[in-house]
Amino acid sequence: MTVETVLSPILDKHMNSNLNSSLVWKSAFKPEEVTEDIRRKHNSWYEYTIKFDGLKPIQCTKYREV
């Protein structure tokens, strides 16, 4: 199991109840993938800490606005 940080402009406070089908995944980025051009396209960004089993997300342990 690995723990990864995911950035998204979409806020999903109830991500754990619909983890695999959350709208966050439509605009999800690893921190190193977010360039200044991508960052400027959205006013708000959220950082999610996700536990993965391989490629499958298991749990969102926390989130915060960045």
PDBQT receptor file of N, H, CA, C and O in Angstrom, charges set to zero:
ATOM      1  N   MET A   1       0.840  -1.162   0.000  1.00  0.00    +0.000 N 
ATOM      2  CA  MET A   1       0.000   0.000   0.000  1.00  0.00    +0.000 C 
ATOM      3  C   MET A   1       0.891   1.233   0.000  1.00  0.00    +0.000 C 
ATOM      4  O   MET A   1       1.885   1.289   0.724  1.00  0.00    +0.000 OA
ATOM      5  N   THR A   2       0.535   2.213  -0.808  1.00  0.00    +0.000 N 
ATOM      6  H   THR A   2      -0.273   2.168  -1.396  1.00  0.00    +0.000 HD
ATOM      7  CA  THR A   2       1.295   3.456  -0.870  1.00  0.00    +0.000 C 
ATOM      8  C   THR A   2       0.384   4.628  -0.544  1.00  0.00    +0.000 C 
ATOM      9  O   THR A   2      -0.836   4.545  -0.686  1.00  0.00    +0.000 OA
ATOM     10  N   VAL A   3       0.988   5.706  -0.112  1.00  0.00    +0.000 N 
ATOM     11  H   VAL A   3       1.979   5.774   0.003  1.00  0.00    +0.000 HD
ATOM     12  CA  VAL A   3       0.262   6.943   0.169  1.00  0.00    +0.000 C 
ATOM     13  C   VAL A   3       0.751   7.989  -0.825  1.00  0.00    +0.000 C 
ATOM     14  O   VAL A   3       1.951   8.236  -0.936  1.00  0.00    +0.000 OA
ATOM     15  N   GLU A   4      -0.182   8.598  -1.544  1.00  0.00    +0.000 N 
ATOM     16  H   GLU A   4      -1.157   8.397  -1.454  1.00  0.00    +0.000 HD
ATOM     17  CA  GLU A   4       0.159   9.571  -2.581  1.00  0.00    +0.000 C 
ATOM     18  C   GLU A   4      -0.573  10.876  -2.331  1.00  0.00    +0.000 C 
ATOM     19  O   GLU A   4      -1.651  10.892  -1.737  1.00  0.00    +0.000 OA
ATOM     20  N   THR A   5       0.019  11.971  -2.787  1.00  0.00    +0.000 N 
ATOM     21  H   THR A   5       0.895  11.958  -3.269  1.00  0.00    +0.000 HD
ATOM     22  CA  THR A   5      -0.613  13.283  -2.764  1.00  0.00    +0.000 C 
ATOM     23  C   THR A   5      -1.168  13.565  -4.143  1.00  0.00    +0.000 C 
ATOM     24  O   THR A   5      -0.477  13.402  -5.148  1.00  0.00    +0.000 OA
ATOM     25  N   VAL A   6      -2.421  13.988  -4.185  1.00  0.00    +0.000 N 
ATOM     26  H   VAL A   6      -2.983  14.120  -3.368  1.00  0.00    +0.000 HD
ATOM     27  CA  VAL A   6      -3.101  14.293  -5.435  1.00  0.00    +0.000 C 
ATOM     28  C   VAL A   6      -3.634  15.717  -5.354  1.00  0.00    +0.000 C 
ATOM     29  O   VAL A   6      -4.258  16.086  -4.360  1.00  0.00    +0.000 OA
ATOM     30  N   LEU A   7      -3.399  16.517  -6.383  1.00  0.00    +0.000 N 
ATOM     31  H   LEU A   7      -2.892  16.216  -7.191  1.00  0.00    +0.000 HD
ATOM     32  CA  LEU A   7      -3.923  17.873  -6.450  1.00  0.00    +0.000 C 
ATOM     33  C   LEU A   7      -5.065  17.933  -7.449  1.00  0.00    +0.000 C 
ATOM     34  O   LEU A   7      -5.017  17.303  -8.506  1.00  0.00    +0.000 OA
ATOM     35  N   SER A   8      -6.098  18.703  -7.099  1.00  0.00    +0.000 N 
ATOM     36  H   SER A   8      -6.137  19.215  -6.240  1.00  0.00    +0.000 HD
ATOM     37  CA  SER A   8      -7.246  18.847  -7.982  1.00  0.00    +0.000 C 
ATOM     38  C   SER A   8      -7.924  20.187  -7.711  1.00  0.00    +0.000 C 
ATOM     39  O   SER A   8      -7.927  20.658  -6.573  1.00  0.00    +0.000 OA
ATOM     40  N   PRO A   9      -8.494  20.802  -8.735  1.00  0.00    +0.000 N 
ATOM     41  CA  PRO A   9      -9.263  22.027  -8.520  1.00  0.00    +0.000 C 
ATOM     42  C   PRO A   9     -10.682  21.741  -8.022  1.00  0.00    +0.000 C 
ATOM     43  O   PRO A   9     -11.447  22.671  -7.769  1.00  0.00    +0.000 OA
ATOM     44  N   ILE A  10     -11.030  20.482  -7.882  1.00  0.00    +0.000 N 
ATOM     45  H   ILE A  10     -10.408  19.727  -8.087  1.00  0.00    +0.000 HD
ATOM     46  CA  ILE A  10     -12.378  20.071  -7.481  1.00  0.00    +0.000 C 
ATOM     47  C   ILE A  10     -12.377  19.673  -6.011  1.00  0.00    +0.000 C 
ATOM     48  O   ILE A  10     -11.539  18.886  -5.572  1.00  0.00    +0.000 OA
ATOM     49  N   LEU A  11     -13.326  20.227  -5.251  1.00  0.00    +0.000 N 
ATOM     50  H   LEU A  11     -14.007  20.867  -5.608  1.00  0.00    +0.000 HD
ATOM     51  CA  LEU A  11     -13.483  19.873  -3.849  1.00  0.00    +0.000 C 
ATOM     52  C   LEU A  11     -14.547  18.793  -3.720  1.00  0.00    +0.000 C 
ATOM     53  O   LEU A  11     -15.666  18.952  -4.207  1.00  0.00    +0.000 OA
ATOM     54  N   ASP A  12     -14.196  17.702  -3.065  1.00  0.00    +0.000 N 
ATOM     55  H   ASP A  12     -13.287  17.573  -2.669  1.00  0.00    +0.000 HD
ATOM     56  CA  ASP A  12     -15.140  16.621  -2.794  1.00  0.00    +0.000 C 
ATOM     57  C   ASP A  12     -14.999  16.245  -1.320  1.00  0.00    +0.000 C 
ATOM     58  O   ASP A  12     -14.147  15.435  -0.955  1.00  0.00    +0.000 OA
ATOM     59  N   LYS A  13     -15.846  16.843  -0.477  1.00  0.00    +0.000 N 
ATOM     60  H   LYS A  13     -16.538  17.501  -0.773  1.00  0.00    +0.000 HD
ATOM     61  CA  LYS A  13     -15.777  16.610   0.966  1.00  0.00    +0.000 C 
ATOM     62  C   LYS A  13     -16.180  15.187   1.340  1.00  0.00    +0.000 C 
ATOM     63  O   LYS A  13     -15.833  14.706   2.419  1.00  0.00    +0.000 OA
ATOM     64  N   HIS A  14     -16.906  14.517   0.458  1.00  0.00    +0.000 N 
ATOM     65  H   HIS A  14     -17.188  14.908  -0.419  1.00  0.00    +0.000 HD
ATOM     66  CA  HIS A  14     -17.390  13.162   0.730  1.00  0.00    +0.000 C 
ATOM     67  C   HIS A  14     -16.704  12.142  -0.181  1.00  0.00    +0.000 C 
ATOM     68  O   HIS A  14     -17.322  11.174  -0.623  1.00  0.00    +0.000 OA
ATOM     69  N   MET A  15     -15.445  12.370  -0.447  1.00  0.00    +0.000 N 
ATOM     70  H   MET A  15     -14.943  13.157  -0.088  1.00  0.00    +0.000 HD
ATOM     71  CA  MET A  15     -14.707  11.524  -1.375  1.00  0.00    +0.000 C 
ATOM     72  C   MET A  15     -14.682  10.057  -0.942  1.00  0.00    +0.000 C 
ATOM     73  O   MET A  15     -14.744   9.172  -1.796  1.00  0.00    +0.000 OA
ATOM     74  N   ASN A  16     -14.592   9.780   0.348  1.00  0.00    +0.000 N 
ATOM     75  H   ASN A  16     -14.542  10.500   1.041  1.00  0.00    +0.000 HD
ATOM     76  CA  ASN A  16     -14.513   8.394   0.800  1.00  0.00    +0.000 C 
ATOM     77  C   ASN A  16     -15.774   7.598   0.506  1.00  0.00    +0.000 C 
ATOM     78  O   ASN A  16     -15.703   6.378   0.361  1.00  0.00    +0.000 OA
ATOM     79  N   SER A  17     -16.921   8.250   0.414  1.00  0.00    +0.000 N 
ATOM     80  H   SER A  17     -16.979   9.241   0.532  1.00  0.00    +0.000 HD
ATOM     81  CA  SER A  17     -18.156   7.515   0.142  1.00  0.00    +0.000 C 
ATOM     82  C   SER A  17     -18.304   7.154  -1.336  1.00  0.00    +0.000 C 
ATOM     83  O   SER A  17     -19.089   6.271  -1.679  1.00  0.00    +0.000 OA
ATOM     84  N   ASN A  18     -17.558   7.827  -2.211  1.00  0.00    +0.000 N 
ATOM     85  H   ASN A  18     -16.919   8.544  -1.932  1.00  0.00    +0.000 HD
ATOM     86  CA  ASN A  18     -17.594   7.517  -3.650  1.00  0.00    +0.000 C 
ATOM     87  C   ASN A  18     -16.189   7.625  -4.236  1.00  0.00    +0.000 C 
ATOM     88  O   ASN A  18     -15.977   8.291  -5.250  1.00  0.00    +0.000 OA
ATOM     89  N   LEU A  19     -15.251   6.976  -3.598  1.00  0.00    +0.000 N 
ATOM     90  H   LEU A  19     -15.423   6.436  -2.774  1.00  0.00    +0.000 HD
ATOM     91  CA  LEU A  19     -13.833   7.150  -3.904  1.00  0.00    +0.000 C 
ATOM     92  C   LEU A  19     -13.485   6.892  -5.370  1.00  0.00    +0.000 C 
ATOM     93  O   LEU A  19     -12.805   7.712  -5.987  1.00  0.00    +0.000 OA
ATOM     94  N   ASN A  20     -13.931   5.789  -5.932  1.00  0.00    +0.000 N 
ATOM     95  H   ASN A  20     -14.484   5.124  -5.430  1.00  0.00    +0.000 HD
ATOM     96  CA  ASN A  20     -13.569   5.460  -7.308  1.00  0.00    +0.000 C 
ATOM     97  C   ASN A  20     -14.272   6.318  -8.344  1.00  0.00    +0.000 C 
ATOM     98  O   ASN A  20     -13.738   6.517  -9.435  1.00  0.00    +0.000 OA
ATOM     99  N   SER A  21     -15.453   6.829  -8.033  1.00  0.00    +0.000 N 
ATOM    100  H   SER A  21     -15.887   6.667  -7.147  1.00  0.00    +0.000 HD
ATOM    101  CA  SER A  21     -16.201   7.614  -9.014  1.00  0.00    +0.000 C 
ATOM    102  C   SER A  21     -16.220   9.108  -8.686  1.00  0.00    +0.000 C 
ATOM    103  O   SER A  21     -17.021   9.848  -9.256  1.00  0.00    +0.000 OA
ATOM    104  N   SER A  22     -15.366   9.556  -7.792  1.00  0.00    +0.000 N 
ATOM    105  H   SER A  22     -14.715   8.954  -7.328  1.00  0.00    +0.000 HD
ATOM    106  CA  SER A  22     -15.316  10.965  -7.410  1.00  0.00    +0.000 C 
ATOM    107  C   SER A  22     -14.951  11.842  -8.606  1.00  0.00    +0.000 C 
ATOM    108  O   SER A  22     -14.167  11.443  -9.468  1.00  0.00    +0.000 OA
ATOM    109  N   LEU A  23     -15.526  13.031  -8.645  1.00  0.00    +0.000 N 
ATOM    110  H   LEU A  23     -16.162  13.356  -7.945  1.00  0.00    +0.000 HD
ATOM    111  CA  LEU A  23     -15.218  13.987  -9.714  1.00  0.00    +0.000 C 
ATOM    112  C   LEU A  23     -13.780  14.502  -9.639  1.00  0.00    +0.000 C 
ATOM    113  O   LEU A  23     -13.269  15.063 -10.608  1.00  0.00    +0.000 OA
ATOM    114  N   VAL A  24     -13.140  14.314  -8.510  1.00  0.00    +0.000 N 
ATOM    115  H   VAL A  24     -13.556  13.858  -7.723  1.00  0.00    +0.000 HD
ATOM    116  CA  VAL A  24     -11.748  14.735  -8.339  1.00  0.00    +0.000 C 
ATOM    117  C   VAL A  24     -10.857  14.123  -9.414  1.00  0.00    +0.000 C 
ATOM    118  O   VAL A  24      -9.932  14.773  -9.901  1.00  0.00    +0.000 OA
ATOM    119  N   TRP A  25     -11.131  12.886  -9.780  1.00  0.00    +0.000 N 
ATOM    120  H   TRP A  25     -11.882  12.358  -9.385  1.00  0.00    +0.000 HD
ATOM    121  CA  TRP A  25     -10.271  12.168 -10.729  1.00  0.00    +0.000 C 
ATOM    122  C   TRP A  25     -10.310  12.753 -12.133  1.00  0.00    +0.000 C 
ATOM    123  O   TRP A  25      -9.401  12.499 -12.923  1.00  0.00    +0.000 OA
ATOM    124  N   LYS A  26     -11.337  13.528 -12.466  1.00  0.00    +0.000 N 
ATOM    125  H   LYS A  26     -12.076  13.734 -11.825  1.00  0.00    +0.000 HD
ATOM    126  CA  LYS A  26     -11.409  14.132 -13.809  1.00  0.00    +0.000 C 
ATOM    127  C   LYS A  26     -10.333  15.195 -14.009  1.00  0.00    +0.000 C 
ATOM    128  O   LYS A  26      -9.910  15.452 -15.136  1.00  0.00    +0.000 OA
ATOM    129  N   SER A  27      -9.893  15.808 -12.918  1.00  0.00    +0.000 N 
ATOM    130  H   SER A  27     -10.236  15.599 -12.002  1.00  0.00    +0.000 HD
ATOM    131  CA  SER A  27      -8.851  16.839 -12.985  1.00  0.00    +0.000 C 
ATOM    132  C   SER A  27      -7.830  16.618 -11.876  1.00  0.00    +0.000 C 
ATOM    133  O   SER A  27      -7.540  17.532 -11.104  1.00  0.00    +0.000 OA
ATOM    134  N   ALA A  28      -7.296  15.432 -11.797  1.00  0.00    +0.000 N 
ATOM    135  H   ALA A  28      -7.531  14.689 -12.424  1.00  0.00    +0.000 HD
ATOM    136  CA  ALA A  28      -6.328  15.094 -10.756  1.00  0.00    +0.000 C 
ATOM    137  C   ALA A  28      -4.907  15.137 -11.309  1.00  0.00    +0.000 C 
ATOM    138  O   ALA A  28      -4.650  14.710 -12.435  1.00  0.00    +0.000 OA
ATOM    139  N   PHE A  29      -3.995  15.659 -10.501  1.00  0.00    +0.000 N 
ATOM    140  H   PHE A  29      -4.204  16.006  -9.587  1.00  0.00    +0.000 HD
ATOM    141  CA  PHE A  29      -2.599  15.790 -10.896  1.00  0.00    +0.000 C 
ATOM    142  C   PHE A  29      -1.705  15.378  -9.736  1.00  0.00    +0.000 C 
ATOM    143  O   PHE A  29      -2.067  15.539  -8.570  1.00  0.00    +0.000 OA
ATOM    144  N   LYS A  30      -0.538  14.848 -10.067  1.00  0.00    +0.000 N 
ATOM    145  H   LYS A  30      -0.244  14.718 -11.013  1.00  0.00    +0.000 HD
ATOM    146  CA  LYS A  30       0.513  14.707  -9.073  1.00  0.00    +0.000 C 
ATOM    147  C   LYS A  30       1.112  16.099  -8.873  1.00  0.00    +0.000 C 
ATOM    148  O   LYS A  30       1.087  16.902  -9.806  1.00  0.00    +0.000 OA
ATOM    149  N   PRO A  31       1.643  16.409  -7.703  1.00  0.00    +0.000 N 
ATOM    150  CA  PRO A  31       2.186  17.757  -7.475  1.00  0.00    +0.000 C 
ATOM    151  C   PRO A  31       3.221  18.193  -8.505  1.00  0.00    +0.000 C 
ATOM    152  O   PRO A  31       3.255  19.363  -8.885  1.00  0.00    +0.000 OA
ATOM    153  N   GLU A  32       4.060  17.277  -8.959  1.00  0.00    +0.000 N 
ATOM    154  H   GLU A  32       4.033  16.326  -8.650  1.00  0.00    +0.000 HD
ATOM    155  CA  GLU A  32       5.107  17.645  -9.917  1.00  0.00    +0.000 C 
ATOM    156  C   GLU A  32       4.556  17.900 -11.326  1.00  0.00    +0.000 C 
ATOM    157  O   GLU A  32       5.272  18.441 -12.168  1.00  0.00    +0.000 OA
ATOM    158  N   GLU A  33       3.316  17.527 -11.597  1.00  0.00    +0.000 N 
ATOM    159  H   GLU A  33       2.734  17.087 -10.913  1.00  0.00    +0.000 HD
ATOM    160  CA  GLU A  33       2.701  17.749 -12.908  1.00  0.00    +0.000 C 
ATOM    161  C   GLU A  33       2.057  19.122 -13.047  1.00  0.00    +0.000 C 
ATOM    162  O   GLU A  33       1.762  19.557 -14.160  1.00  0.00    +0.000 OA
ATOM    163  N   VAL A  34       1.836  19.807 -11.928  1.00  0.00    +0.000 N 
ATOM    164  H   VAL A  34       2.075  19.454 -11.024  1.00  0.00    +0.000 HD
ATOM    165  CA  VAL A  34       1.130  21.089 -11.959  1.00  0.00    +0.000 C 
ATOM    166  C   VAL A  34       2.108  22.205 -12.292  1.00  0.00    +0.000 C 
ATOM    167  O   VAL A  34       2.972  22.562 -11.490  1.00  0.00    +0.000 OA
ATOM    168  N   THR A  35       1.951  22.743 -13.489  1.00  0.00    +0.000 N 
ATOM    169  H   THR A  35       1.250  22.453 -14.140  1.00  0.00    +0.000 HD
ATOM    170  CA  THR A  35       2.767  23.875 -13.922  1.00  0.00    +0.000 C 
ATOM    171  C   THR A  35       2.042  25.170 -13.573  1.00  0.00    +0.000 C 
ATOM    172  O   THR A  35       0.879  25.140 -13.169  1.00  0.00    +0.000 OA
ATOM    173  N   GLU A  36       2.706  26.285 -13.723  1.00  0.00    +0.000 N 
ATOM    174  H   GLU A  36       3.650  26.310 -14.052  1.00  0.00    +0.000 HD
ATOM    175  CA  GLU A  36       2.075  27.584 -13.461  1.00  0.00    +0.000 C 
ATOM    176  C   GLU A  36       0.883  27.816 -14.392  1.00  0.00    +0.000 C 
ATOM    177  O   GLU A  36      -0.121  28.396 -13.978  1.00  0.00    +0.000 OA
ATOM    178  N   ASP A  37       0.988  27.372 -15.638  1.00  0.00    +0.000 N 
ATOM    179  H   ASP A  37       1.804  26.901 -15.975  1.00  0.00    +0.000 HD
ATOM    180  CA  ASP A  37      -0.138  27.519 -16.575  1.00  0.00    +0.000 C 
ATOM    181  C   ASP A  37      -1.357  26.740 -16.107  1.00  0.00    +0.000 C 
ATOM    182  O   ASP A  37      -2.476  27.250 -16.174  1.00  0.00    +0.000 OA
ATOM    183  N   ILE A  38      -1.163  25.525 -15.639  1.00  0.00    +0.000 N 
ATOM    184  H   ILE A  38      -0.254  25.111 -15.585  1.00  0.00    +0.000 HD
ATOM    185  CA  ILE A  38      -2.269  24.714 -15.134  1.00  0.00    +0.000 C 
ATOM    186  C   ILE A  38      -2.832  25.343 -13.862  1.00  0.00    +0.000 C 
ATOM    187  O   ILE A  38      -4.050  25.405 -13.689  1.00  0.00    +0.000 OA
ATOM    188  N   ARG A  39      -1.969  25.805 -12.982  1.00  0.00    +0.000 N 
ATOM    189  H   ARG A  39      -0.980  25.755 -13.122  1.00  0.00    +0.000 HD
ATOM    190  CA  ARG A  39      -2.406  26.394 -11.714  1.00  0.00    +0.000 C 
ATOM    191  C   ARG A  39      -3.262  27.645 -11.946  1.00  0.00    +0.000 C 
ATOM    192  O   ARG A  39      -4.236  27.866 -11.226  1.00  0.00    +0.000 OA
ATOM    193  N   ARG A  40      -2.913  28.454 -12.935  1.00  0.00    +0.000 N 
ATOM    194  H   ARG A  40      -2.122  28.274 -13.520  1.00  0.00    +0.000 HD
ATOM    195  CA  ARG A  40      -3.651  29.688 -13.210  1.00  0.00    +0.000 C 
ATOM    196  C   ARG A  40      -5.036  29.447 -13.800  1.00  0.00    +0.000 C 
ATOM    197  O   ARG A  40      -5.879  30.343 -13.757  1.00  0.00    +0.000 OA
ATOM    198  N   LYS A  41      -5.290  28.279 -14.340  1.00  0.00    +0.000 N 
ATOM    199  H   LYS A  41      -4.605  27.551 -14.375  1.00  0.00    +0.000 HD
ATOM    200  CA  LYS A  41      -6.591  27.991 -14.957  1.00  0.00    +0.000 C 
ATOM    201  C   LYS A  41      -7.710  27.848 -13.934  1.00  0.00    +0.000 C 
ATOM    202  O   LYS A  41      -8.886  27.923 -14.290  1.00  0.00    +0.000 OA
ATOM    203  N   HIS A  42      -7.359  27.643 -12.668  1.00  0.00    +0.000 N 
ATOM    204  H   HIS A  42      -6.404  27.582 -12.378  1.00  0.00    +0.000 HD
ATOM    205  CA  HIS A  42      -8.361  27.422 -11.620  1.00  0.00    +0.000 C 
ATOM    206  C   HIS A  42      -8.068  28.321 -10.430  1.00  0.00    +0.000 C 
ATOM    207  O   HIS A  42      -6.908  28.543 -10.083  1.00  0.00    +0.000 OA
ATOM    208  N   ASN A  43      -9.111  28.834  -9.809  1.00  0.00    +0.000 N 
ATOM    209  H   ASN A  43     -10.054  28.653 -10.091  1.00  0.00    +0.000 HD
ATOM    210  CA  ASN A  43      -8.947  29.726  -8.660  1.00  0.00    +0.000 C 
ATOM    211  C   ASN A  43      -8.603  28.985  -7.380  1.00  0.00    +0.000 C 
ATOM    212  O   ASN A  43      -7.857  29.502  -6.549  1.00  0.00    +0.000 OA
ATOM    213  N   SER A  44      -9.132  27.793  -7.209  1.00  0.00    +0.000 N 
ATOM    214  H   SER A  44      -9.739  27.373  -7.884  1.00  0.00    +0.000 HD
ATOM    215  CA  SER A  44      -8.904  27.019  -5.988  1.00  0.00    +0.000 C 
ATOM    216  C   SER A  44      -8.269  25.682  -6.319  1.00  0.00    +0.000 C 
ATOM    217  O   SER A  44      -8.548  25.081  -7.356  1.00  0.00    +0.000 OA
ATOM    218  N   TRP A  45      -7.402  25.226  -5.410  1.00  0.00    +0.000 N 
ATOM    219  H   TRP A  45      -7.176  25.715  -4.568  1.00  0.00    +0.000 HD
ATOM    220  CA  TRP A  45      -6.760  23.927  -5.542  1.00  0.00    +0.000 C 
ATOM    221  C   TRP A  45      -6.857  23.197  -4.215  1.00  0.00    +0.000 C 
ATOM    222  O   TRP A  45      -6.784  23.814  -3.152  1.00  0.00    +0.000 OA
ATOM    223  N   TYR A  46      -7.020  21.894  -4.279  1.00  0.00    +0.000 N 
ATOM    224  H   TYR A  46      -7.080  21.394  -5.142  1.00  0.00    +0.000 HD
ATOM    225  CA  TYR A  46      -7.146  21.063  -3.083  1.00  0.00    +0.000 C 
ATOM    226  C   TYR A  46      -6.134  19.934  -3.155  1.00  0.00    +0.000 C 
ATOM    227  O   TYR A  46      -5.904  19.345  -4.211  1.00  0.00    +0.000 OA
ATOM    228  N   GLU A  47      -5.541  19.649  -2.015  1.00  0.00    +0.000 N 
ATOM    229  H   GLU A  47      -5.728  20.128  -1.157  1.00  0.00    +0.000 HD
ATOM    230  CA  GLU A  47      -4.557  18.584  -1.895  1.00  0.00    +0.000 C 
ATOM    231  C   GLU A  47      -5.194  17.432  -1.136  1.00  0.00    +0.000 C 
ATOM    232  O   GLU A  47      -5.651  17.597  -0.005  1.00  0.00    +0.000 OA
ATOM    233  N   TYR A  48      -5.222  16.281  -1.758  1.00  0.00    +0.000 N 
ATOM    234  H   TYR A  48      -4.852  16.146  -2.677  1.00  0.00    +0.000 HD
ATOM    235  CA  TYR A  48      -5.790  15.071  -1.161  1.00  0.00    +0.000 C 
ATOM    236  C   TYR A  48      -4.671  14.094  -0.865  1.00  0.00    +0.000 C 
ATOM    237  O   TYR A  48      -3.776  13.906  -1.689  1.00  0.00    +0.000 OA
ATOM    238  N   THR A  49      -4.710  13.477   0.291  1.00  0.00    +0.000 N 
ATOM    239  H   THR A  49      -5.437  13.630   0.961  1.00  0.00    +0.000 HD
ATOM    240  CA  THR A  49      -3.782  12.410   0.631  1.00  0.00    +0.000 C 
ATOM    241  C   THR A  49      -4.562  11.107   0.521  1.00  0.00    +0.000 C 
ATOM    242  O   THR A  49      -5.517  10.867   1.259  1.00  0.00    +0.000 OA
ATOM    243  N   ILE A  50      -4.125  10.268  -0.428  1.00  0.00    +0.000 N 
ATOM    244  H   ILE A  50      -3.349  10.464  -1.028  1.00  0.00    +0.000 HD
ATOM    245  CA  ILE A  50      -4.870   9.064  -0.786  1.00  0.00    +0.000 C 
ATOM    246  C   ILE A  50      -4.001   7.826  -0.548  1.00  0.00    +0.000 C 
ATOM    247  O   ILE A  50      -2.824   7.801  -0.908  1.00  0.00    +0.000 OA
ATOM    248  N   LYS A  51      -4.602   6.800   0.064  1.00  0.00    +0.000 N 
ATOM    249  H   LYS A  51      -5.558   6.820   0.356  1.00  0.00    +0.000 HD
ATOM    250  CA  LYS A  51      -3.943   5.497   0.176  1.00  0.00    +0.000 C 
ATOM    251  C   LYS A  51      -4.350   4.669  -1.036  1.00  0.00    +0.000 C 
ATOM    252  O   LYS A  51      -5.532   4.569  -1.365  1.00  0.00    +0.000 OA
ATOM    253  N   PHE A  52      -3.350   4.074  -1.699  1.00  0.00    +0.000 N 
ATOM    254  H   PHE A  52      -2.390   4.156  -1.431  1.00  0.00    +0.000 HD
ATOM    255  CA  PHE A  52      -3.572   3.242  -2.872  1.00  0.00    +0.000 C 
ATOM    256  C   PHE A  52      -3.096   1.823  -2.614  1.00  0.00    +0.000 C 
ATOM    257  O   PHE A  52      -2.104   1.599  -1.921  1.00  0.00    +0.000 OA
ATOM    258  N   ASP A  53      -3.820   0.872  -3.183  1.00  0.00    +0.000 N 
ATOM    259  H   ASP A  53      -4.626   1.054  -3.747  1.00  0.00    +0.000 HD
ATOM    260  CA  ASP A  53      -3.381  -0.518  -3.254  1.00  0.00    +0.000 C 
ATOM    261  C   ASP A  53      -3.115  -0.765  -4.729  1.00  0.00    +0.000 C 
ATOM    262  O   ASP A  53      -4.031  -1.078  -5.490  1.00  0.00    +0.000 OA
ATOM    263  N   GLY A  54      -1.860  -0.624  -5.128  1.00  0.00    +0.000 N 
ATOM    264  H   GLY A  54      -1.117  -0.369  -4.510  1.00  0.00    +0.000 HD
ATOM    265  CA  GLY A  54      -1.532  -0.650  -6.556  1.00  0.00    +0.000 C 
ATOM    266  C   GLY A  54      -2.074   0.616  -7.201  1.00  0.00    +0.000 C 
ATOM    267  O   GLY A  54      -1.691   1.721  -6.817  1.00  0.00    +0.000 OA
ATOM    268  N   LEU A  55      -2.964   0.463  -8.181  1.00  0.00    +0.000 N 
ATOM    269  H   LEU A  55      -3.275  -0.434  -8.492  1.00  0.00    +0.000 HD
ATOM    270  CA  LEU A  55      -3.583   1.614  -8.842  1.00  0.00    +0.000 C 
ATOM    271  C   LEU A  55      -4.965   1.932  -8.285  1.00  0.00    +0.000 C 
ATOM    272  O   LEU A  55      -5.599   2.900  -8.704  1.00  0.00    +0.000 OA
ATOM    273  N   LYS A  56      -5.427   1.122  -7.347  1.00  0.00    +0.000 N 
ATOM    274  H   LYS A  56      -4.912   0.336  -7.006  1.00  0.00    +0.000 HD
ATOM    275  CA  LYS A  56      -6.774   1.287  -6.812  1.00  0.00    +0.000 C 
ATOM    276  C   LYS A  56      -6.756   2.168  -5.556  1.00  0.00    +0.000 C 
ATOM    277  O   LYS A  56      -6.079   1.834  -4.584  1.00  0.00    +0.000 OA
ATOM    278  N   PRO A  57      -7.498   3.299  -5.567  1.00  0.00    +0.000 N 
ATOM    279  CA  PRO A  57      -7.573   4.122  -4.364  1.00  0.00    +0.000 C 
ATOM    280  C   PRO A  57      -8.388   3.407  -3.291  1.00  0.00    +0.000 C 
ATOM    281  O   PRO A  57      -9.466   2.880  -3.564  1.00  0.00    +0.000 OA
ATOM    282  N   ILE A  58      -7.859   3.397  -2.066  1.00  0.00    +0.000 N 
ATOM    283  H   ILE A  58      -6.983   3.825  -1.845  1.00  0.00    +0.000 HD
ATOM    284  CA  ILE A  58      -8.486   2.695  -0.954  1.00  0.00    +0.000 C 
ATOM    285  C   ILE A  58      -9.158   3.675   0.015  1.00  0.00    +0.000 C 
ATOM    286  O   ILE A  58     -10.274   3.429   0.474  1.00  0.00    +0.000 OA
ATOM    287  N   GLN A  59      -8.473   4.790   0.326  1.00  0.00    +0.000 N 
ATOM    288  H   GLN A  59      -7.566   4.989  -0.047  1.00  0.00    +0.000 HD
ATOM    289  CA  GLN A  59      -8.985   5.714   1.323  1.00  0.00    +0.000 C 
ATOM    290  C   GLN A  59      -8.385   7.099   1.131  1.00  0.00    +0.000 C 
ATOM    291  O   GLN A  59      -7.205   7.238   0.809  1.00  0.00    +0.000 OA
ATOM    292  N   CYS A  60      -9.208   8.120   1.332  1.00  0.00    +0.000 N 
ATOM    293  H   CYS A  60     -10.166   8.008   1.593  1.00  0.00    +0.000 HD
ATOM    294  CA  CYS A  60      -8.735   9.504   1.406  1.00  0.00    +0.000 C 
ATOM    295  C   CYS A  60      -8.540   9.812   2.872  1.00  0.00    +0.000 C 
ATOM    296  O   CYS A  60      -9.506   9.872   3.633  1.00  0.00    +0.000 OA
ATOM    297  N   THR A  61      -7.284  10.009   3.279  1.00  0.00    +0.000 N 
ATOM    298  H   THR A  61      -6.499   9.960   2.661  1.00  0.00    +0.000 HD
ATOM    299  CA  THR A  61      -7.004  10.207   4.699  1.00  0.00    +0.000 C 
ATOM    300  C   THR A  61      -7.168  11.660   5.129  1.00  0.00    +0.000 C 
ATOM    301  O   THR A  61      -7.503  11.929   6.283  1.00  0.00    +0.000 OA
ATOM    302  N   LYS A  62      -6.934  12.607   4.206  1.00  0.00    +0.000 N 
ATOM    303  H   LYS A  62      -6.663  12.389   3.269  1.00  0.00    +0.000 HD
ATOM    304  CA  LYS A  62      -7.158  14.021   4.522  1.00  0.00    +0.000 C 
ATOM    305  C   LYS A  62      -7.167  14.843   3.237  1.00  0.00    +0.000 C 
ATOM    306  O   LYS A  62      -6.705  14.405   2.183  1.00  0.00    +0.000 OA
ATOM    307  N   TYR A  63      -7.703  16.037   3.366  1.00  0.00    +0.000 N 
ATOM    308  H   TYR A  63      -8.078  16.393   4.222  1.00  0.00    +0.000 HD
ATOM    309  CA  TYR A  63      -7.665  16.986   2.266  1.00  0.00    +0.000 C 
ATOM    310  C   TYR A  63      -7.583  18.386   2.844  1.00  0.00    +0.000 C 
ATOM    311  O   TYR A  63      -7.983  18.630   3.982  1.00  0.00    +0.000 OA
ATOM    312  N   ARG A  64      -7.056  19.306   2.037  1.00  0.00    +0.000 N 
ATOM    313  H   ARG A  64      -6.731  19.108   1.113  1.00  0.00    +0.000 HD
ATOM    314  CA  ARG A  64      -6.945  20.698   2.462  1.00  0.00    +0.000 C 
ATOM    315  C   ARG A  64      -6.858  21.589   1.236  1.00  0.00    +0.000 C 
ATOM    316  O   ARG A  64      -6.469  21.143   0.156  1.00  0.00    +0.000 OA
ATOM    317  N   GLU A  65      -7.217  22.834   1.408  1.00  0.00    +0.000 N 
ATOM    318  H   GLU A  65      -7.533  23.197   2.285  1.00  0.00    +0.000 HD
ATOM    319  CA  GLU A  65      -7.087  23.791   0.308  1.00  0.00    +0.000 C 
ATOM    320  C   GLU A  65      -5.648  24.288   0.296  1.00  0.00    +0.000 C 
ATOM    321  O   GLU A  65      -5.071  24.581   1.343  1.00  0.00    +0.000 OA
ATOM    322  N   VAL A  66      -5.082  24.378  -0.889  1.00  0.00    +0.000 N 
ATOM    323  H   VAL A  66      -5.551  24.140  -1.739  1.00  0.00    +0.000 HD
ATOM    324  CA  VAL A  66      -3.697  24.870  -1.028  1.00  0.00    +0.000 C 
ATOM    325  C   VAL A  66      -3.654  26.078  -1.937  1.00  0.00    +0.000 C 
ATOM    326  O   VAL A  66      -2.582  26.632  -2.177  1.00  0.00    +0.000 OA
TER     327      VAL A  66
